[in-house]
Amino acid sequence: MQHFDNDFFANLVNTAQASERRRSNVNIHDDYQSPVQRLFIAMEPDSYVRPHKHIESNKWEFFFVVKGSLLFLMYDDKGVVTERITLSAEGDQQGLEIPPNVWHSTIALSAGTVFFEVKEGPYTVTTDKGFANWAPAEGDSTVPAFIQHLSLLNMGDDASLFSA
C-alpha cells in the first residue's frame, strides 16, 4: 500500500523547485510497460511544457490538481487556442481528460502546483509526443517569454504568432 501525505507532496515540490526543468514526477505504476501509467507531477510557473499532442489513437490523458492551480490550453493544428481551462485544487474545476491527438500545453499558475496524471500505457518516449513546430523547443532562449505569451492567450488567439 502506498500513502500520499503532506510530506510526500512537500518532497515532490522541493524536488521540482530544485530541478533545472522546474518540475518533478513520482511514478506510481511499476514500469513504463504498465497498461495504466499513474504519476504525481509537481510543477513551477516557470516550467515549460512545449505544446504537443499524443499521436497514438489510444493515448488519452487524465489530470487532477491536488495542490495549486494549472492552466490548460488546447490548440488547433495551426496553434489557435480552442480551449482555455484553469484547474485548481480549491476552485470549481479540479480535473479534465484530454482525448488523443489534441494539441495542448500546461502552465502552473502558482508555486508548488501538484497534479495527478493517468494515461494509458505503455509509455514509449519515441512515440509519446508530437511537438508543435510553432512553439520553441525546450531550452530555447525564448521559452520564458513564450510561457508569458501563452499565459495571456484567450480562445481564438493564435499562439504561433509569438515573436521574441
C-alpha angles and dihedrals in degrees: 000000000000124000126206109198136155092278091054091053094042090054091048092051092047090052091050093048091051096046125096091232090049093230138082137186140202116206115220094187119085099243144338091275093062111121090229120042115206124180144156115226127195114199136181125214092252094053113112123222105182113224107265145151132219104243100197112094094232099047106109121157131213121201130189122179113225099175133012124353138293132199117219119198122188123194142192120239092277096051099261112146110248097173136017114190129173116207117196134176088222099034139085095270121044103164149020142179122229118206121224120281096026117133109232146153137186135220124190108231096194136034114263096025112170127187137175118231128195123184139159116269165249098079114217114179094208095055102027100091141023109201124218111252090211092064126075118254119253109276095028113137091238095060097098091052091044091053088053090047092052093048090060098048122112131195109296094025118125114236090190091068091075115131120180 
